[in-house]
Amino acid sequence: MTLKTERDFNYGREKLYREQIVTTTDLVEFKKDLLQELSKILVENFKPGAKKWLKSAEVRKLLKISPGTLQSMRINGQLPFTKVGGMIFYEYQDIQKMFNRNKVEVNSRLD
């Protein structure tokens, strides 16, 4: 608690004491801490391939295919999709599953 003899500043209904005033140094430290926390969150959540939903253009670029090929994959049921408003989205996990389904195992023989 602060002493009654200390000067207090009256802002509205609440009294503000000298020890409660935020200094420039306090703000700089807060900024550093906040930026470190945000950087940590960004690094953890935005790794390549960590994006859950991809737009058609992103899928075409990832798979190096044409719009027509992507459309054929949708029509044939090879690649599940979600349509929201006129935008088509693909789940990154579904693309990985498609690769695993189409994976060709090669048995190498060493004679």
GROMACS elastic network, one bead per residue, 0.5 to 0.9 nm:
[ bonds ]
;  ai    aj funct       b0    kb
    2     5     6  0.84486   500
    2     6     6  0.71825   500
    2    17     6  0.76263   500
    2    19     6  0.81920   500
    3     6     6  0.56639   500
    4     7     6  0.78979   500
    4     8     6  0.86632   500
    5     8     6  0.88042   500
    6    17     6  0.75722   500
    6    18     6  0.77664   500
    7    17     6  0.68913   500
    7    18     6  0.71307   500
    8    15     6  0.63711   500
    8    16     6  0.57357   500
    8    18     6  0.66721   500
    9    14     6  0.87647   500
    9    15     6  0.58383   500
    9    16     6  0.50907   500
    9    17     6  0.62633   500
    9    18     6  0.78995   500
   10    13     6  0.72071   500
   10    14     6  0.63873   500
   10    16     6  0.61561   500
   10    17     6  0.87324   500
   11    14     6  0.58904   500
   11    15     6  0.62042   500
   11    16     6  0.69367   500
   12    15     6  0.77389   500
   16    19     6  0.82797   500
   16    20     6  0.63190   500
   16    21     6  0.74213   500
   17    20     6  0.53736   500
   17    21     6  0.69853   500
   18    21     6  0.55962   500
   19    22     6  0.82233   500
   22    25     6  0.81671   500
   22    26     6  0.60557   500
   22    27     6  0.71177   500
   23    26     6  0.50941   500
   23    27     6  0.64620   500
   23    28     6  0.87717   500
   24    27     6  0.50721   500
   24    28     6  0.62101   500
   24    29     6  0.86632   500
   25    28     6  0.50671   500
   25    29     6  0.62045   500
   25    30     6  0.85284   500
   26    29     6  0.52074   500
   26    30     6  0.61176   500
   26    31     6  0.85914   500
   27    31     6  0.60486   500
   27    32     6  0.86234   500
   28    31     6  0.50512   500
   28    32     6  0.62790   500
   28    33     6  0.87062   500
   29    32     6  0.51290   500
   29    33     6  0.62200   500
   29    34     6  0.85371   500
   30    33     6  0.51477   500
   30    34     6  0.60114   500
   30    35     6  0.85376   500
   31    34     6  0.50878   500
   31    35     6  0.60633   500
   31    36     6  0.85334   500
   32    35     6  0.52370   500
   32    36     6  0.61705   500
   32    37     6  0.86790   500
   33    36     6  0.51731   500
   33    37     6  0.62559   500
   33    38     6  0.86840   500
   34    37     6  0.51771   500
   34    38     6  0.61627   500
   34    39     6  0.85459   500
   35    38     6  0.50870   500
   35    39     6  0.59958   500
   35    40     6  0.84890   500
   36    39     6  0.51425   500
   36    40     6  0.61670   500
   36    41     6  0.87153   500
   37    40     6  0.50879   500
   37    41     6  0.62902   500
   37    42     6  0.86997   500
   38    41     6  0.50865   500
   38    42     6  0.61470   500
   38    43     6  0.86053   500
   39    42     6  0.50944   500
   39    43     6  0.61182   500
   39    44     6  0.85737   500
   40    43     6  0.52583   500
   40    44     6  0.62101   500
   40    45     6  0.86417   500
   41    44     6  0.52086   500
   41    45     6  0.60545   500
   41    46     6  0.82648   500
   42    45     6  0.53061   500
   42    46     6  0.56005   500
   42    47     6  0.82561   500
   43    46     6  0.57197   500
   43    47     6  0.64690   500
   44    47     6  0.66490   500
   45    50     6  0.69583   500
   45    51     6  0.82826   500
   46    49     6  0.81278   500
   46    50     6  0.60271   500
   46    51     6  0.68565   500
   47    50     6  0.52305   500
   47    51     6  0.76477   500
   48    51     6  0.72090   500
   49    52     6  0.78916   500
   49    92     6  0.74368   500
   50    92     6  0.80506   500
   51    54     6  0.71324   500
   51    91     6  0.86011   500
   51    92     6  0.69806   500
   52    90     6  0.83328   500
   52    91     6  0.56893   500
   52    92     6  0.53908   500
   52    93     6  0.73942   500
   53    89     6  0.60495   500
   53    90     6  0.55311   500
   53    92     6  0.59394   500
   53    93     6  0.88285   500
   54    57     6  0.80826   500
   54    58     6  0.58939   500
   54    59     6  0.63545   500
   54    88     6  0.85540   500
   54    89     6  0.54601   500
   54    90     6  0.51628   500
   54    91     6  0.62686   500
   54    92     6  0.66336   500
   55    58     6  0.53139   500
   55    59     6  0.63817   500
   55    60     6  0.87519   500
   55    87     6  0.75750   500
   55    88     6  0.62177   500
   55    90     6  0.63978   500
   56    59     6  0.51254   500
   56    60     6  0.61178   500
   56    61     6  0.85650   500
   56    67     6  0.80156   500
   56    70     6  0.78733   500
   56    87     6  0.82857   500
   56    88     6  0.63182   500
   56    89     6  0.64253   500
   56    90     6  0.72970   500
   57    60     6  0.51067   500
   57    61     6  0.61445   500
   57    62     6  0.85364   500
   57    67     6  0.81421   500
   58    61     6  0.51355   500
   58    62     6  0.60497   500
   58    63     6  0.85872   500
   59    63     6  0.59999   500
   59    64     6  0.79960   500
   59    65     6  0.82555   500
   59    70     6  0.81887   500
   59    89     6  0.89821   500
   59    90     6  0.75818   500
   59    92     6  0.87666   500
   59    95     6  0.85259   500
   60    63     6  0.52668   500
   60    64     6  0.53876   500
   60    65     6  0.50243   500
   60    66     6  0.62958   500
   60    67     6  0.68506   500
   60    69     6  0.86926   500
   60    70     6  0.69034   500
   61    65     6  0.68640   500
   61    66     6  0.86549   500
   62    65     6  0.80911   500
   63    66     6  0.89803   500
   65    68     6  0.81560   500
   65    69     6  0.61324   500
   65    70     6  0.68032   500
   66    69     6  0.52306   500
   66    70     6  0.64208   500
   66    71     6  0.86821   500
   67    70     6  0.51619   500
   67    71     6  0.61638   500
   67    72     6  0.86726   500
   68    72     6  0.61599   500
   68    73     6  0.86338   500
   69    72     6  0.50183   500
   69    73     6  0.62464   500
   69    74     6  0.87228   500
   70    73     6  0.50495   500
   70    74     6  0.63825   500
   70    75     6  0.87496   500
   70    79     6  0.83968   500
   71    74     6  0.50854   500
   71    75     6  0.62118   500
   71    76     6  0.85860   500
   72    75     6  0.50028   500
   72    76     6  0.59265   500
   72    77     6  0.83600   500
   72    78     6  0.83813   500
   73    76     6  0.52171   500
   73    77     6  0.60593   500
   73    79     6  0.56134   500
   73    80     6  0.85036   500
   74    77     6  0.51902   500
   74    78     6  0.61560   500
   74    79     6  0.54079   500
   74    80     6  0.64844   500
   74    81     6  0.71128   500
   75    78     6  0.77290   500
   75    79     6  0.85139   500
   76    79     6  0.79293   500
   77    80     6  0.63422   500
   78    98     6  0.70339   500
   79    90     6  0.78730   500
   79    94     6  0.68062   500
   79    95     6  0.68867   500
   79    98     6  0.68266   500
   80    90     6  0.67595   500
   80    91     6  0.78445   500
   80    94     6  0.67542   500
   80    95     6  0.84988   500
   81    88     6  0.66119   500
   81    89     6  0.56797   500
   81    91     6  0.70972   500
   81    94     6  0.86085   500
   82    87     6  0.82946   500
   82    88     6  0.56926   500
   82    89     6  0.51613   500
   82    90     6  0.63691   500
   82    91     6  0.82946   500
   83    86     6  0.64331   500
   83    87     6  0.56223   500
   83    89     6  0.62082   500
   83    90     6  0.88909   500
   84    87     6  0.53313   500
   84    88     6  0.64041   500
   84    89     6  0.77132   500
   85    88     6  0.82822   500
   90    93     6  0.86078   500
   90    94     6  0.72324   500
   90    95     6  0.76479   500
   91    94     6  0.53159   500
   91    95     6  0.67919   500
   92    95     6  0.52354   500
   92    96     6  0.65238   500
   92    97     6  0.87937   500
   93    96     6  0.50678   500
   93    97     6  0.61663   500
   93    98     6  0.86373   500
   94    98     6  0.61258   500
   94    99     6  0.86718   500
   95    98     6  0.50866   500
   95    99     6  0.64149   500
   95   100     6  0.87836   500
   96    99     6  0.51379   500
   96   100     6  0.63173   500
   96   101     6  0.87354   500
   97   100     6  0.50191   500
   97   101     6  0.61363   500
   97   102     6  0.86319   500
   98   101     6  0.51151   500
   98   102     6  0.62686   500
   98   103     6  0.85289   500
   99   102     6  0.52174   500
   99   103     6  0.59573   500
  100   103     6  0.50279   500
  100   104     6  0.86820   500
  101   104     6  0.86239   500
